[in-house]
Amino acid sequence: MSPFIEPFASIWWFVLGTVIGSFLNVCIYRLPRDLSIVSPGSACPACGTPVKWYQNIPVLSWIMLRGKCAHCGTGISLRYPFVELFSGVIVLVTWLYFGPSLGFAIAAPFALAMLVLFFTDYDLKLLPDAITLTGFVTGMAVAWWNPFLEGQGLERIWWALVGACLGSGFLWATGAIYGRLRGVEAMGMGDVKMMALVGAFTGWQGVLFTIFGASVVGAVVGVALVPLRGRSMQDTLPFGCFLAPAAVVAMLYARDLIAWYLRMVLPPTI
Ligand SMILES: [Zn+2]
């Protein structure tokens, strides 16, 4: 990248990321509640006063308002500037990692979608279809150009489909078996649809890594939280909160890691 362009390109992507993050805050609140993400404009949830454009600048407005509504003084959650900042970091880091490429064009939106799913699952234990199913369809539509899938062209569409079926099938089967044993519905259909999205973008390697990684981290965190919060295992974080970050790591590293692992365990062919 030319030194005349570079610092400005990074700043541009970071700032654009925080603006996208501001919109993702709206999505996180409204999508699981079946509200429109276009209208009405943002308003204070306490007094209903519409947010003016200069009070809607990512991160900065929250700092200038010192975390309070300008009209009624009700506190504004630290969540909002955090999501804006984190979205900026996601876009910046993927830009620095991939540069102007298909990798950037696919990894950045994928990670942002995972950010939304993390928080909707955390807040309401819901993974909205507007993200999971739309994401799955998008993943299939862009599979041809997706460098995180194996092979080229048609092969990639095949591997996206395999990943989606494997991911959703695995979670659906686990949920069905677990439900039979315990008489409860352990895995919501939201997780099943989420793994179709993850599989369409990351293939079978991404799916295996995501489910394995999320299960291990989920078990460790679950056990760690029991004495801290005095809750049972079932009351800890929903599974989507572990699937989402694992899927981002999987997109970047699962293929290399699994290929390396297979070379370790399989004897070399003579
Ligand atoms: Zn207010």
Residues whose N, C-alpha, C, O or C-beta is under 5 A from the ligand:
A	BS01	ZN	C44 A46 C47 G48 C69 H71 C72 G73 T74
